[in-house]
Structures are given as structure tokens and as C-alpha cells.
Amino acid sequence: MKTSIQFKMTVWIAALCSIIATLPAEAQHLESPALEPAVDIEEIQLVGKADRGNTFEILVRYRSLLDITGSVNMKIPGHVSFPGRGTDIKFIARDRRFTAQQVRTERFEVQANESDSGIYTVEINTPDAPANYQRSVDRWIKIHSTEDGFEIFDPLNPGDREPKEIGVDIQTYLGERPDQQRGKTDGVQNQSSQNYSVSVNGQIRFFSGSPEFINRGVYGNGVVLWFRDSSDPENWYHPVYAPDPVQGTHFDKLDEQGNFSFNFSFTGDLSGYDELIVLVNTANNAAIMPAPQDGYISFGNGYTAYFHESEGLQVSINPSQTNISVNQNGEVNSQWGQSVEIL
């Protein structure tokens, strides 16, 4: 299984490099991984506790290969903020003068307003670098924070972690067939069975390396909807049975702005579920990326890979409410978004 995933990753990288080689020189300069960065991000560290109510620091260690000016930028997720800057400020750019062969550490103080998961992206821009150097580099980490603590995921230092396989590590259940519907006995509706209306809408975005494009939408990826009990996160449920998945009920495709929409009604029982998740497929018509170490894979109908729910939606819902309405956005990592942007 690992060999198959590694092979797909090799094919994806080879295809991407082939496409880059056919682009104009300016576009190759912006994206080519073969160029040495003018300033290289060596490490991102967290100091402190990243759960609700705490202030912590993100430390960025970088080494410059040139004497040059530029900026060190930090993009943070929605549930945290920069102290003293207002909760709506999610991007900081700091002008810097870099010295050749010097290693420096940049410190960003962050306040955790809620316990949640999100991506922290560091970008270093050196627009005046020579043409044989990368003028923009970025690196990111993901912090999974809950009421019980937090966990750090660094894609460049994944450790022993592996994607979870749907059907093996994760169990999924669809609503029973109409003649065996949850909440009915011999076709008679039980008191626990109710009429539900579900509306889940939003946009999947990526950070494309400039404040003007923070809200840029991902295009063409599939997204899927599941419900679960937050105390039992490895069992997923969808209340609507269908022989084949239905668009707008079980899955959707992101439009050109990254928008998705799930709107449906059903009769059943969701009282045992207090959370919904929307997972984003790692592939579209332009590119495919294997599942990250904190993501998911499925071999049900051929190989399918998904980002972790922190790069889609993970929303608490009230189990006693029959009208479920969510309008919320998600953000996939910059590595995937920027790769697709040039195709």
C-alpha cells in the first residue's frame, strides 16, 4: 500500500516538473523547486501551550544566502489572533534586511481564543533576488488543539504518523434503506425519528503567498459530508441512504470560487451526533496529492485521498436541533494550493 502511494507521489511530482518546464521563464522562476531559495526557512517551532486562553509563540528560524531585503510574513487561522491587533487581523508582514550566511529567528506571539485546529503559514519574500534564486518561499505547520491539549503536525517532520484508512481505521455508516429506516419499526415512525433540514455551505480557500489572495478559492476538488459523535471520532455517519452518492447530499464539487453546498431533508435521528465534518479530496482535474500524514485514504472505489478535516470543516452542532444550518469556510495548505495555481 505504501509503495502505491509513493509511486503516485512520484508521478505527481514528475508531472508537475514537466509542466513547469513548459512555462514562461518568469512563471518558472516563481514556482520551480529546482531553484535555491534566497532565504531558506529551516524550522518552525511552537513555544508554550496552544489551547484556549493561552498565549504562545511561533518561532521561525531562517538562513539567508544573500545580502538582500525582503519580508517575513505570518498567516494564522481564524480561531487565534495577534495580541493587541484585533481578532480580525490574520496576516503580519515584517520588513527585514537579510545578511548572507546569517541564521536568525523571528518570533510571532499568538493568542488562542478557542481550542481548534488550523494552519500556520510562514512566507519569506525577496522580490529583488537574482533570477537564479527563488524569490518567495513558504512553510507551514498545523496545530490540532482540543480541550484536552494540542498536537503539532509538521509535513516536513511527520514522524511515524500515517494517514488513516477509511473502512479500516475509520468506519462509515449510511442511513438504513427506506424499509429499514432509523427510528421506524415495521414502517411505523418511533418518537425518536424526526424531520430534519440540513444546509451546509461554504468555501475552501488557500493562501497563495500574498495578502490580496488569502481568500482565493480552490477549484474542482470533491468534498464529502459526514456526521459523528465528538467522543467517538472514528465512526462517521450519514443519515441518507442511496445506492450511489448524491451530489448536494453526500458530496459536492468546488466551483471556480471554491464554493460548496449541501442542502437536503430527511426523516431519521441525529440526536447521537454533535459534530459534522466536510472533507476535501486532495485531487482535482489538474493535480493529485497523496493524503498527508494526518489525512485519510480510501480504496473503496479506487484510491481516494482526503485532507484532514481541519483543512475542510469541523463544526459542532446541537444534537437536539432538527434544523442544521452552517455557513463556514475552510483552508487547505499553501503547498497544494500554489501547486494547482500554476497549472
C-alpha positions in Angstrom: 0.0 0.0 0.0 2.8 2.4 0.9 4.6 1.6 -2.4 1.4 2.5 -4.3 1.2 5.9 -2.5 4.8 6.6 -3.0 4.5 5.8 -6.7 1.6 8.2 -7.1 3.5 10.9 -5.4 6.5 10.4 -7.7 4.2 10.6 -10.8 2.6 13.7 -9.4 5.9 15.5 -8.8 7.2 14.4 -12.3 4.1 15.7 -14.0 4.4 19.0 -12.1 8.0 19.5 -13.0 7.2 18.7 -16.7 4.5 21.3 -16.7 6.8 23.9 -15.0 9.4 23.3 -17.7 7.0 24.4 -20.4 6.0 27.7 -18.7 7.5 31.1 -19.5 10.7 31.9 -17.7 9.0 34.3 -15.2 6.5 31.6 -14.1 9.3 29.0 -13.8 11.1 31.4 -11.5 8.2 31.9 -9.2 7.4 28.2 -8.7 10.4 26.0 -9.8 11.5 23.8 -6.8 14.9 23.4 -8.6 16.0 26.9 -7.7 17.8 27.6 -4.5 15.9 30.0 -2.1 17.4 33.4 -1.4 16.3 32.8 2.2 15.6 29.3 3.4 13.1 28.5 6.2 14.9 25.9 8.3 12.4 25.3 11.1 9.1 26.4 12.7 8.7 25.8 16.5 5.9 26.3 19.0 6.7 27.6 22.4 4.0 27.5 25.1 0.5 25.9 25.1 -1.7 26.4 22.0 -5.0 25.7 23.7 -7.8 28.1 24.5 -7.0 31.1 26.7 -3.2 30.8 26.3 -0.7 33.0 24.6 2.1 31.1 22.8 4.9 31.9 20.3 5.7 30.7 16.8 9.4 30.7 16.2 10.7 30.8 12.7 14.4 30.0 12.1 15.7 31.0 8.6 19.1 31.3 6.9 19.9 33.8 4.2 22.2 33.0 1.2 22.4 36.6 0.1 22.7 40.2 1.3 19.2 41.3 0.4 16.0 43.0 1.7 12.6 41.4 1.9 9.8 40.5 4.3 8.9 37.7 6.8 5.2 37.1 6.8 2.9 35.1 9.1 -0.6 33.9 8.3 -2.7 32.4 11.2 -6.1 30.6 11.3 -9.4 32.1 12.4 -9.6 30.9 16.0 -6.4 32.7 17.1 -5.2 36.3 16.9 -2.1 38.5 17.3 -2.3 40.2 20.8 -3.1 43.9 20.5 -4.0 43.8 16.9 -7.7 42.8 16.9 -9.2 39.4 16.2 -9.8 40.2 12.5 -6.1 40.6 11.7 -4.7 37.3 10.5 -1.7 38.3 8.5 1.5 40.2 9.6 4.3 41.3 7.2 7.7 42.4 8.7 10.3 44.1 6.5 13.8 42.7 7.0 17.3 43.2 5.8 18.9 39.7 5.4 22.7 39.1 5.7 24.4 36.3 3.7 25.0 33.1 5.8 23.4 34.5 8.8 20.8 32.5 10.8 18.1 34.4 12.5 14.9 33.6 14.5 11.7 35.5 14.1 9.1 35.4 16.9 5.4 35.8 16.5 3.2 36.0 19.6 -0.3 34.4 19.2 -3.3 34.3 21.4 -5.6 31.2 21.3 -9.2 32.4 21.6 -10.6 28.9 21.1 -9.4 25.3 21.0 -9.5 24.4 17.4 -7.2 23.1 14.5 -5.6 25.3 11.9 -2.7 26.0 9.6 0.1 28.5 10.4 1.9 29.6 7.3 5.3 31.4 7.2 6.3 33.1 3.9 9.6 34.9 3.2 9.6 37.2 0.1 12.8 38.6 -1.5 11.5 40.3 -4.7 14.9 41.7 -5.7 16.7 38.3 -5.6 18.6 37.3 -8.8 16.7 35.3 -11.4 18.6 32.1 -10.4 17.1 32.1 -6.8 13.6 31.6 -5.5 12.2 34.9 -4.5 9.4 33.5 -2.4 9.4 30.5 -0.1 6.9 29.3 2.5 6.5 26.6 5.0 3.6 25.6 7.3 2.6 23.6 10.4 -0.7 22.5 11.6 -1.8 22.6 15.3 -4.6 20.4 16.4 -5.9 21.9 19.6 -8.7 20.4 21.8 -9.9 20.9 25.3 -7.6 18.1 26.3 -4.4 19.6 24.9 -2.8 20.1 21.5 -0.8 18.2 18.8 1.6 19.6 16.2 1.8 18.3 12.6 4.8 19.4 10.5 4.7 17.9 7.0 8.5 18.1 6.8 8.9 16.2 10.1 5.9 13.8 10.1 7.4 11.2 12.4 5.7 7.8 12.4 2.3 9.1 11.7 0.4 7.7 8.7 -3.0 8.5 7.0 -6.0 6.7 8.4 -7.7 4.3 6.1 -11.5 4.7 5.7 -13.1 1.2 6.2 -10.2 0.1 8.4 -9.2 2.8 10.9 -12.4 4.8 10.2 -15.8 3.2 10.0 -18.6 4.8 7.9 -22.4 4.2 8.1 -25.1 5.3 5.7 -28.8 5.7 6.8 -30.7 2.4 6.5 -32.7 1.6 3.5 -36.2 3.2 3.4 -37.9 -0.1 4.6 -35.4 -0.3 7.5 -35.2 3.4 8.3 -33.7 4.5 11.6 -36.4 5.3 14.0 -39.1 3.1 12.4 -40.4 -0.3 13.4 -42.5 -2.2 10.8 -42.9 1.1 8.9 -44.3 2.9 12.0 -42.4 6.0 13.0 -40.9 6.0 16.5 -40.8 9.1 18.7 -37.0 9.3 18.2 -37.5 9.8 14.5 -37.8 13.4 13.4 -37.9 15.5 10.2 -34.5 17.2 9.6 -33.4 20.0 7.3 -29.7 20.3 6.6 -27.9 23.2 5.0 -24.1 23.3 5.0 -22.4 25.9 2.8 -19.0 27.4 2.5 -15.8 28.0 0.6 -12.5 26.1 0.5 -9.6 28.5 0.2 -5.8 28.5 0.1 -3.1 31.0 1.0 -1.4 31.9 -2.3 1.5 33.9 -1.0 0.1 37.4 -0.9 -2.4 39.2 1.4 -4.5 40.1 -1.6 -5.1 36.4 -2.3 -5.7 35.0 1.1 -9.3 34.3 0.2 -8.6 32.6 -3.2 -10.8 29.6 -3.7 -9.8 26.1 -4.6 -11.4 24.8 -7.8 -12.6 21.4 -8.9 -11.9 19.2 -5.8 -14.6 16.9 -4.4 -15.9 17.4 -0.8 -17.9 14.9 1.3 -20.1 15.4 4.3 -20.2 13.2 7.4 -21.7 13.4 10.9 -20.0 12.0 14.1 -20.0 11.9 17.8 -17.1 14.0 19.0 -16.3 11.5 21.7 -16.1 8.7 19.1 -14.4 10.5 16.1 -13.5 7.3 14.2 -17.1 6.4 13.4 -18.8 8.5 10.7 -22.4 8.5 9.8 -24.6 10.0 7.0 -28.4 9.8 7.6 -29.5 9.5 4.0 -29.2 6.1 2.3 -28.7 6.0 -1.5 -27.3 3.2 -3.7 -24.9 5.8 -5.2 -23.7 9.1 -3.6 -26.0 12.1 -4.4 -24.4 15.5 -5.2 -25.6 18.1 -2.7 -26.4 15.4 -0.1 -23.3 13.2 0.2 -20.7 15.0 -1.9 -20.2 18.2 -3.9 -17.7 19.7 -6.3 -16.0 23.0 -5.6 -16.8 25.7 -8.1 -14.4 28.2 -9.5 -14.5 30.3 -6.3 -14.1 27.2 -4.1 -17.8 27.2 -3.0 -19.7 24.0 -2.0 -23.3 23.4 -0.9 -25.1 20.6 0.9 -28.9 21.1 1.1 -31.3 18.2 1.9 -34.1 17.0 4.2 -34.7 13.6 5.7 -36.6 11.7 8.4 -34.4 10.0 11.0 -32.4 10.5 14.1 -29.3 12.6 14.5 -29.6 13.0 18.3 -26.4 11.0 18.9 -24.2 13.2 16.8 -22.8 16.6 17.9 -20.3 17.3 15.0 -20.2 17.4 11.2 -17.2 17.3 9.0 -16.6 18.2 5.4 -13.5 16.5 3.9 -11.7 17.9 0.8 -10.3 15.5 -1.8 -6.6 16.0 -2.4 -7.1 15.8 -6.2 -8.8 17.7 -9.0 -8.5 17.6 -12.8 -5.2 19.5 -12.7 -3.2 17.7 -9.9 -3.2 15.0 -7.3 -1.5 15.0 -3.9 -1.3 11.9 -1.7 -3.0 12.1 1.6 -1.0 14.0 4.2 0.1 12.0 7.3 -2.9 13.4 9.2 -5.3 12.8 6.4 -7.4 9.9 5.1 -7.2 7.3 2.3 -9.9 5.1 0.8 -9.7 2.2 -1.5 -13.5 1.7 -1.7 -13.9 2.8 -5.4 -10.3 3.1 -6.3 -7.7 5.2 -4.5 -9.0 8.4 -3.0 -7.2 10.7 -0.6 -8.5 13.4 1.7 -7.0 16.2 3.7 -7.6 16.2 7.5 -10.9 17.9 8.5 -9.0 20.9 9.8 -8.4 21.7 6.1 -12.2 21.4 5.4 -14.9 21.9 8.0 -15.2 20.6 11.6 -18.3 22.1 13.1 -20.1 21.5 16.4 -23.8 21.0 16.1 -26.6 20.8 18.7 -27.9 17.2 18.7 -31.4 18.4 19.8 -31.9 20.7 16.8 -33.6 19.4 13.7 -32.7 22.5 11.6 -28.9 22.3 10.9 -27.6 25.4 9.2 -23.9 26.0 8.7 -22.1 28.7 6.7 -18.4 28.3 7.3 -15.1 28.3 5.2 -12.1 26.0 5.2 -8.5 26.4 4.1 -6.2 23.9 2.6 -2.4 24.2 2.9 -0.4 26.6 0.7 1.7 23.8 -0.8 -1.2 22.2 -2.5 -2.9 25.5 -3.5 0.1 27.0 -5.0 0.9 23.9 -7.0 -2.5 23.9 -8.6 -2.4 27.7 -9.2 0.3 27.4 -11.8 -1.4 24.5 -13.8 
